[in-house]
Structures are given as C-alpha cells and as structure tokens.
C-alpha cells in the first residue's frame, strides 16, 4: 500500500513540475539556512561547557565604585585565589591566569618565532580545567620556574615531529625554558586560549609581594566550588576575607561570581552580550523555516480546488478519508525528503563561505542531534499544516459538485491563505528593516566623529628604542611624508588601564572614583588634534612631570569647579591640573566616555607616527630602519589606528553580514512562494481574463486585477511589521551607549523595498497572463 502511495505521489510531483520545483526549492533553501543557523547557535552555546565540572567553576569579578561610577571588572588581584582556597572551605580549588607580555621572541637552534599568545598560570590550571595534556604530568606540569608547556600546534612549529619534552627554548632576554608538557590545542569554543603557558611562580619572582598585592587587578581568577555550593554563599565570605587581609574599602559587595559557561555569552554585569545575538539568530532561523513552510501550505491549499476532481473520483470508487490523509502525507514526506537531501548538500557546499563570514571554523557533524531535531520538527510542522489541512479540505468536497466544477474556495480557506501570505511578509519586512537598522548603526560607529584624528597614523611598541626616544623622534620628523611623531603609554583606541588611586580637594572619604590614566608627551594632542576647553597642554619642560590634564567627563564626575590650578593626585604623585581636554572616544561606542587623566612622560612604550596616504610606505620604511638599528633580530610589527579601531567592531561586522544574508534569503523564499501563488492565480483565472479582454479590458487593467490582492497583503504586512520591528530595534540599540535614532524613513525604505520586490515577483506572471490571446484563454478552458 505504501509503495502504491509513493508511486502516485511521485507521478503527481512529476506531473506538476513547476509547483514541485517551487515547493522543493523553498523548503531546501529554508532548511539549509536553518541548519547553518543551528550550527552557529550550537557553537556559541557550547563555549566553555566541555569541562566535566563546568557547573561548579566560576570567574571572580571585581565590583568597583558605586552609583554612576560603578564598574565590574573581569580581573581581580593575585592574593584572592591564595586566601580563598585557604580560608573558605567551600572553595575546592583556585587558579589564576595572567597574560604574559614579558617575552616577544623565542629561538630554537636557528629558528625564531614571534606572535605566540602567552600566559602565566597556576599548576592548578590543569586540574580545574579539562584541557587535554598530551605529554607531561597534570599533578606537576611545570618542572620549575623556567619551564613552559606548549600546545600541539606550537610544538609542531618549533620542533616539527621531534619529541618536544626536555627541549630548551631561549627567550629574547636570553632566559632558557625547558618544555615540560604538550597540551592539545585549545578548542575553538574555549574562552581561554594560549599557545604557551608559563608557571605563575616565574611571574611571582619578578613581581614584588604578589601574594600580598591587593591593589593590582591583573589576573583572571577562577574558583572551583564543591558540588552543590551556591555562589551566593561564597561572595560574602570573599568580602570578609578582603577586609581581614586588606582594609575596609567602602564597598559592601567587592566581588561577584560569574559561571564559567556564561563568560562568552553574558557581560560582567549579567546583561546579555553575545547571548542577545544568539537569541536573534535563533529567532531568525525559526522564522525562515516558518516562511518556507508557509510557501508549501499556501500552494497546497491554493491547488486544492484543482485537485478536487481527482479526489472526488477516488472517493466515488471507494477511497476513505484515512487513505486521503495517507496520500497527502506521503506526498509531503516525499517532497520533504528530496528537499532535505538538497539542503544537506547546500550546507556542505556553503559551510566554507559561512565560516569565512562568521569568523568560525564550524565542521558540520551531520550526526548532530540538534540538526535532526530541527529537521524532524520542521517535517512535523509541515506535515501538520500542509497535509492534514488540505486533506480535511479535500475530503469535505461533495464528489458530484466537484466533478461538475461547481466548487469554490470557502471564505475560511481564502482567509487562511491570505493570513499566511501576510504573516510571511511580516517576517520578511521585519528582517529587511532590522538589517537596514543594523547596517546604519554599524556605519554610524565607523563614521562618528571620535574627537581625535586617527587617519594615516601607525603605531608600534618601542621596546629597546624607548631610552632613545628623543633621538628617534628627531630623526623621524626629518623624514619626508611624516607629519608628526608622539609617544604614549597605551593605545589611544582602547585605553585599557584603570585606577581608583586618585585624590583631589573636596573628595569625600568614601568616594570611589575610577579613571583611565595615559602617559603622553608634549606633541600628543597636536598629532591627534585633541582640543583643550580650558588651560594649556604640556610644553615639554621639567615641571610638566607635576602637571595633569583631565577630560571633561573626569572634571564633571569629580565635581571640581574651575579645575585649572587645582590639586590632583594620581597614585602616589601629587600634581596640579593645568588643562581640560574635550571628551573623545578612547573605547568602543558601546561604552560611554569615561574619566581620563593625562600625565607627562616624554619616553613611553608606544610611538605614533602620522603620515599621509601616499607617503605611508616611505614613513613605514623609515620607522623600520630605526627599528632594525635598535631592535635588530626582532620583527618589525606595526598597525594603523583605523584598522585597530575597525577591529573593535569585527564581531558586529560579521553579525551584520550574516543578518543581511539571512534577510535576503527570507525575502527570496517569500518571493518564491508568491511567484508560485501568482502563477496559480493566473492559471485558475485564465477564462475570466479571456472574457474581460473580449469585453475590452486593457492589459493594464488585467495586470491590476491580478496584482491588487497580493500588494494589499504586502502593505498590510508592512503596517504590522513596523511597530514590532521598532520595539525590537529599540531593545537591541540599548546595548550601545552611542546609537542612531530610529527614523520613519528607515521603515519607509524597508516597506518600499518589500512592495517593489513583491510587485516585480507577481508582475512577471501577471503580464504573461494579460498578454495571452483571448481565443487561446477561452479555448484552454
């Protein structure tokens, strides 16, 4: 019996090739995109969840400041891990991680290597986490302070296929390190990732009283709690521990704990970060699948009347309702099987391009349960909507009326079909509007005036050049094409250092104030065209070492009135405020401008060279020549500030490109279904069109007749999508401190685009039908 149903279904599909192609094409495209989105979402949700004890591992966050000054840092201080493990019974283990910036170059025999990502870790790193140690001991991973553990890829680079254990690497400061272990490469879905790991004891030997330094926040600290322990029990104990060993810092809750599994998806304050994007993409994936299913449902119900005679004949010769149900289910299942095979083939072909756009390296495991859940779920939904409903509709036909051609679509069926078309374009219009708003916000972040000039400025670390800063600056300034040279202690694009060690006249004893300090030379403000709103800048005289320049936000938040000449203390150094600089953006536009203070330091770690577009190669060559003179043997690595700034929004750029792509797919699938419906409408109205043309109707009038209903539905969909998209966009834009305003034209452009695309889609079939000869139209009946 099933074989017979399959045979009938196959003949039906071949008989109606156009509608079969539309159905299979829409379903295939929808399924392929749905699978790709599921793979992406699955990858995002899998971050840091592969450790056996993930649920009991937490990162310690430091709560700094209060009120409007409150910040939550991902870093904490070194003694916290030591004393937490010692003083709090519920802490099973603790591990600290710190970036290693002490070494740049490593040598083995005649090979030199740079660019490795390095970190200091406690030995407990290998017991708290489940990163796979291929060679070496988990209990005693380091053989001493001067030992190193390499990832498998790093070991391959250094030693090819030789056994790395016991081999010696020499760092650029001539220190030797013995390889005591090989770690499997960190998984791509790990928030922690390095190429080389060094023992924390090595850094402790260089830092003064590291385990008693409660003032520096340079470490990522992870606590492994005993099973069943609530983080709410630990945080008050950590606060008491801090006060016992340090002092009362005036903050009731100096620490909070973030689950390891939340690190990638949520911000330190608990709000959604990447999780918001995951939710959006998951919703988009579901909506695209819904659109694909709607196409099938619409064409199935629309063509129900065409198949009424077929069903009626089968009923008259004894076919029962159950047989009709089974027939339609088998037909739908056959379409879906074909569509699934094509979709999986599309996924296999498109995954390299998808990875390039998404910045990932997803390998589709077609045995993945999640993929088959979505396939099975879509199949069930499609079977339910497009098989059972048409079967009920067809089984209710009266055979004699159907054979005499006196059947017509009921109001319920017509309304249902129109509702589905409207819903389909609600989704499409919403996605188009969302893509437009996303692109406008991204363009705004790239085009917004930052308050400083970053064009044609390249930068690099000074290293051994730093003691010779004055001579290097003088020589570079003589080079053709170099417009300015300046030094600073950090990247102007993203000033990472923050301190609360400040004081000024009028500061309350319990006032916690956080500020970003930046050491600069006298030409820094000229090179970057920073504007002073009060006072003056540094002039290069010795007395500048006791002077400070604050930005407008710092003056406002400190509450200092008439700041010029007022006392200001940074760390342990008393000084005088000599200037106020206009606020500029030294971080991502997701953040509000924060307080900043400039201090004078003519020889700093970073050099900035301003050139022009055409002179950039000459300027870079001059800088490289000086680098070779003072840093011979080390590679010259530089970056342009505009590229560094773009890197701040690399994730948003990828997300925007994916969102644009998905929006195009959604409108394409919608138009595919609309095209099929328009073709069907033209087919069933062939006789009516012929009669109207005989009675004198023009081609334009015929086209209006066929197009009108569809365009009305699309316009209705736009009106429904507008408020929904406005609300969703408002929620999404809250994640940006500086954002575009939502304007009416964005929704108008998206609506006009939707109408235009729908009109073009429907018009193709409408014009063809309107141009048909009346004699041929009437004869076809």
Secondary structure, DSSP 4 states (H G I P E B T S, - for coil): -HHHHHHHHHHHHHHTHHHHHHHHHHHHHHHHHHHHHHHHHHHHHTTT--STTGGGEEEEEEEES-GGG-EEES-B-THHHHHHHHH-TTEEEEEEEEE--S--EEEETTEEEE---EEEE-TTHHHHS---EEES-STT--SSTTEEEEEHHHHHHHHTTS--TT-EEEETTS-EEEEEEEEPPPPTT-S---SEEEEHHHHHHHSTTGGG--S---BEEEEEEPTT--HHHHHHHHHHHHHHHS---S-TT-EEEEEGGGTTTB-TTSSBSHHHHHHHHHHHHHHHHHHHHHHHHHHHHHTTTTTHHHHHHHHHTT--HHHHHHHHHHHHHHHHHHHHHHHHHHHHHHHHHHHHHHT------TT-HHHHHHHHHHHHHHHIIIIIHHHHHHHTS-HHHHHHT-----HHHHHHHHHHHHHHHHHHHHHHHHHHHHHHHHHHHHHS--SS--TTEEEEE-GGGGGGHHHHHHHHHTSTT--EEEEESS-TTS----B--EEETT--TT----BEEEEE-TTHHHHTT--EEEE----S-GGGGGEEEEEHHHHHHHT-SS-TT-EEEETTEEEEEEEEEPP---S-TTS----EEEEE-SS-SEEEEE--TTTHHHHHHHHHHHHHHHSTTS----EEHHHHHHHTTHHHHHHHHHHHHHHHHHHHHHHHHHHHHHHHHHHHTHHHHHHHHHTT--HHHHHHHHHHHHHHHHHHHHHHHHHHHHHHHHHHHTT-SS-PPP-HHHHHHHHHHHHHHHHHHHHHHHHHHHTS-HHHHHHT-
